[in-house]
């Protein structure tokens, strides 16, 4: 017995999404979602207040990398008129040295 075809697909079979495409079928749809989300974040940030970002420099992404990442985010935030505040927390080996626990 053949499987029924529904909307150009065989019913009941999952199909892989081609690389570079969203599950809705187009790369452009994914870009629209990204820009819509970005616009929402900027709109909320421009309404006042400061956003807080936790930084977790640890094993693999150490303090030297995190310092550069924070500078980039500060530059973008200034250009976009968004207030950001950063909180640094220990994780991994640094946290074990400080507290005895890798995830304090």
Secondary structure, 3 states (H helix, E strand, C coil): CCCCEECCEECCCCCCCCCCCCCCCCHHHHHHHHHHHHHHHHHHHHCCCEEEEEECCCCCCCHHHHHHHHHHHHHHHHHHCCEEEEEECCCCHHHHHHHCCCCC
